[in-house]
């Protein structure tokens, strides 16, 4: 689990940020917060405007019908996509298994 990163502002300034292909757990205030914090997505695109403003396009495999309207569908990935800012990405890792451990720990309040 040493590869897990948690978002902090000082890490942005040191170029410690998610890369294309990394797995992520996001957090967003609003209707999608529960879905995003309980599911693992994968970074598909990165649009960088400057060192701070970067838009990450995150893909999700399984989307419930109730939240589909908040995502766009990409046929080539067969995934639902959502644009996220760096401050909305809570954890990221090269390994999906690392993030599954975090989800399990949160589920049981460990």
Buried (B, 14 or more C-beta within 10 A) or exposed (E): EEEBBEBEEEEBEEEEBBEEEBBBBBBBEEEBEEBBBEBBBBBBEBEEEEEEEBEBBBBBEEBEEEBEEBBEEBEEEEBBBBEBEBBBBBBBBEEEEBBBBBBEEEEEEE
